[in-house]
């Protein structure tokens, strides 16, 4: 079985920049917002606490808007609820990367099931899959709400194995984030890293079992391991 990370691995965040601009923020604030959201979610996990994706993302977006106003020399202002909702509701209708569909079909042809394992909201992920026409190619979505931890906590990957009934060493995690592959590797999973986001796998992390320039290459590599 192969578990796919969602944001940036399957889902293209780039088009969300337009909604940032609608809210009066620079498009490049998307990158800071996403990094801050991950940081804050991971910090909560590190301290034994938990909040799901949406409230963490909302807080990060308001903080980013405050900082953006200050850097621009304007009176710092925090986005109102309507603007925050407009930005974050856009996640459900974002497109998939072009290699997602063929990679999932490769797995289906090999009778290897696929699931999603995401730090994002489960309902938003389901809406994204439906919008992208991928629902029939994914068996289920496993969200952090189920385990009340953010990746890369080992508990998330262990939960994925338990929830699917697959031994950890027979479950592969595919991600565009080296930190995600590292967490999965340390939890005993097989790992596949796609290089489209980071370009080079970070030397600080445990190396993945498979790497590729796109998801089809990663899936083909994982299928070769399985033989």
Secondary structure, 3 states (H helix, E strand, C coil): CEEECCECCCECCHHHHHHHHHCCCCCCHHHHHHHHHHHHHHHHHHCCCCCCHHHHHHHHHHHHHHHHHHHCCCCCCCCCHHHHHHHHHHHHHCCECHHHHHHHHHHHHCCCCEEEEECCCHHHHHHHHHHCCCHHHCCCEEEHHHCCCCCCCHHHHHHHHHHHCCCHHHCEEEECCHHHHHHHHHCCCEEEEECCCCCCCCCCCCCCCEEECCHHHHHHHHHHHCC
